[in-house]
Amino acid sequence: MVRRQKRAAEKQRTANTSRWILRLNPKGQTTIPVEVRRALGVGGEVRELELVRTGEGFYLRPHKPPLPIHNYIGYCAEELQGVEDPVFFVRELRGRSASEEE
């Protein structure tokens, strides 16, 4: 029983300290191993990763770019100040009555 616990603890330690050697091609590109992509939560679809430099080295994390709507925040702030019901407001903008279903 003690032997199994030691093996499990050893596996846990090695799982937390995995290392990968990445090769760069002449263009400076590399392939990120599937285990690393899974650990970062990035799947097969194209995602952005952020490489962050700290005093102790670098770390990699998923990058979630801001939503495009954030580019427009503040443009109509004055006009939208009095809006109490955003659903009613948007339906009016679309030329529909507030009682119509979408």
N, C-alpha and C positions, 0 to 999 in steps of 0.2 A: 504494500500500500504506500509506504513512504517513498519507494522507488518511483512509483507512478507520479506522485506529487512533485518529486524533483524533476522528472522529465517534463511534466506540464509547465512547471515554473521556468525551466530552461527554454522550452519552445516559446513561451511568452516573452522572455527576454530577447531571444534572437528575432522574434517577429517584430519587436519594437525597434530593433537596431539594424534593420536590413540595410544593405549597401548595394549600390549599382554603379558600375563603371560605364559611363556614356562616352561614345566616340563622336567627335565632330567631323563632318565632312568638310571639304575645302570651302564651302559656302558658310560654315559655322552652324550648320543644322544638325540636329540629333533626333533620335526616336526615343520617346519616353516609354519605358516598359509598361506593359498592361497592368501590372500590380500597382505601380505608382499612380497610373491614371484612375484605377478603381479606388485607391485610397484617397485620392483627391476628389472623387465624385464626378469625374468627367468621363463621359461615355464615348461612343464612336463618333458622335456628331462633333463638328468643329466647335471648339471652346477656346477661350483665351485663358492663359495662365499668367500669373504675375510673379516675377522673380524679385524678391525683396532682399536688399542688402542690410545687414545689421552689423554691429560691432564684432560679433562672433563669427560671421560668415553670411551665408545666403539661405533663404528658404523659399520654397515654391508653394503657391496657393492659387486656388481658382480665382479668376477675375470675373466679376459680374459688372459689365459696363452699365452705366445709368440708363434708365429707360428714355427713349427719345422725347417723351412728353416733358421731361425735366428741362429740356432746352427752351421750352415755352413758358415755364413758370415765371410769373411776374409781368408778362406782356399785357394781360387784361386784368390785373389785380384790382384796379380801381373800379372797373365795370362790374366785376364779379363780387365786390364787397357786399352788396345787398342781397345776393342770392341766398335764399333760405332752403329751397328745395332743389337740389341739383338735377334730379330726375325730371321734374317739371320744366326746369330751365332748358335742358338738352332737348326735350321733346318739342318745346316751343321753337328752338333753333332749327330743328328738323322740319318744322311746319306741321307738326302733329298736335292734336289736342292732348291735354294731360291725361284724359280718361282712356285714350286708345292704348291697346296692348301692343307691345313690340313684336 
